[in-house]
Amino acid sequence: MQPIISGKVIRGDAYGRKLGFPTVNLDTKISDFVSGVYVGKGIINKKIYRAGIVISDIGKIEAHLLGYRGDAYGKIVTLEIKKFIRKYINFETEEELINQIKKDIKLC
């Protein structure tokens, strides 16, 4: 069985949207995972999406749901973590970050 995390979608800083990869930010934090990027799936409104899931070094959880285009604020999202891709790192430039996100999404 894969680890499952559920939480209500809250407003984040909209940085993912600015970069072209909007995310849902969950109102829950976890501490028993290595911070990093994971492949998984997300369920919202009883519909399943492939997902790139990020767990920050402080346990903040956000996910880019591939193909989701709705307003998720206040809704419950369930994330199933399937595979660790890479450690959580800071990038020198937005261009480097965008290029890495594109690579990560291909793995999803």
Helices and strands as residue ranges (DSSP letters): E 4-10, H 15-19, E 24-29, E 36-44, E 47-55, E 60-65, E 76-87, H 94-107
